[in-house]
Amino acid sequence: MQPAVPRGYRFRPTAEELITHYLLKKVRGEELPWGGIHECDLYGEKNPWKICEAYDHDEDKFYFFTNLKKLKTQNRIARSAGCGTWQGNNIGDNIYDKSGKHVIGLNKLFSFKVKDGSRMEKSGWIMHEFSLAGVSLVGEREKSNKLVLCVLQRRGSEFRYQ
């Protein structure tokens, strides 16, 4: 179960905070400031809504560490999950340190599409995938190429699957 955030507080870290205080520390094996980001195989056999059911809370965002899986025959990442796939919506946005001078990470946006016969239907689920990049990779390249921090969110009016 997720450690509770005190009533009245909201866990709303910035992209820079997610990279600096959570993902980088996790890759380095350091203690995290809060234990509410769980490890989960988001690119496995479960649908995003089933994963989030297990960690249901009052927030509309769910935070997870997950490992990327490369396709065996290609240099691409396997992004299928449950009855669908995570489709990329952009090539990613750079995340800068507090000074705004150094790239420390990348934020990629995905939407979950469900297979419906030969078509892919919107599910109403989106995901931001945060990975290390730039100066934060120094000395951490091997481990950091696999571990990412993902933020799953259901979009109210589009949400159709459960």
Secondary structure as the mmCIF struct_conf table of DSSP 4:
data_model
#
loop_
_struct_conf.conf_type_id
_struct_conf.id
_struct_conf.beg_label_comp_id
_struct_conf.beg_label_asym_id
_struct_conf.beg_label_seq_id
_struct_conf.end_label_comp_id
_struct_conf.end_label_asym_id
_struct_conf.end_label_seq_id
HELX_LH_PP_P HELX_LH_PP_P1 GLN A 2 PRO A 6
TURN_TY1_P TURN_TY1_P1 ARG A 7 GLY A 8
HELX_RH_AL_P HELX_RH_AL_P1 ALA A 15 GLU A 17
HELX_RH_PI_P HELX_RH_PI_P1 LEU A 18 LEU A 23
HELX_RH_AL_P HELX_RH_AL_P2 LEU A 24 ARG A 28
TURN_TY1_P TURN_TY1_P2 GLY A 29 GLY A 29
HELX_LH_PP_P HELX_LH_PP_P2 GLU A 30 LEU A 32
BEND BEND1 PRO A 33 PRO A 33
BEND BEND2 GLY A 35 GLY A 35
HELX_LH_PP_P HELX_LH_PP_P3 ILE A 37 ILE A 37
STRN STRN1 HIS A 38 GLU A 39
TURN_TY1_P TURN_TY1_P3 LEU A 42 TYR A 43
BEND BEND3 GLY A 44 LYS A 46
HELX_RH_AL_P HELX_RH_AL_P3 PRO A 48 GLU A 53
TURN_TY1_P TURN_TY1_P4 ALA A 54 TYR A 55
BEND BEND4 ASP A 58 ASP A 60
STRN STRN2 LYS A 61 ASN A 67
STRN STRN3 LYS A 70 LYS A 70
TURN_TY1_P TURN_TY1_P5 LYS A 72 THR A 73
BEND BEND5 GLN A 74 ARG A 76
STRN STRN4 ILE A 77 ILE A 77
STRN STRN5 SER A 80 ALA A 81
TURN_TY1_P TURN_TY1_P6 GLY A 82 CYS A 83
STRN STRN6 GLY A 84 GLY A 88
BEND BEND6 ASN A 89 ILE A 91
STRN STRN7 ASP A 93 TYR A 96
TURN_TY1_P TURN_TY1_P7 LYS A 98 SER A 99
BEND BEND7 GLY A 100 HIS A 102
STRN STRN8 VAL A 103 ASP A 116
TURN_TY1_P TURN_TY1_P8 GLY A 117 SER A 118
STRN STRN9 ARG A 119 LEU A 132
HELX_RH_3T_P HELX_RH_3T_P1 GLY A 134 LEU A 137
TURN_TY1_P TURN_TY1_P9 VAL A 138 GLU A 140
HELX_RH_AL_P HELX_RH_AL_P4 ARG A 141 SER A 144
TURN_TY1_P TURN_TY1_P10 ASN A 145 LYS A 146
STRN STRN10 LEU A 147 ARG A 154
TURN_TY1_P TURN_TY1_P11 GLY A 156 GLU A 158
#
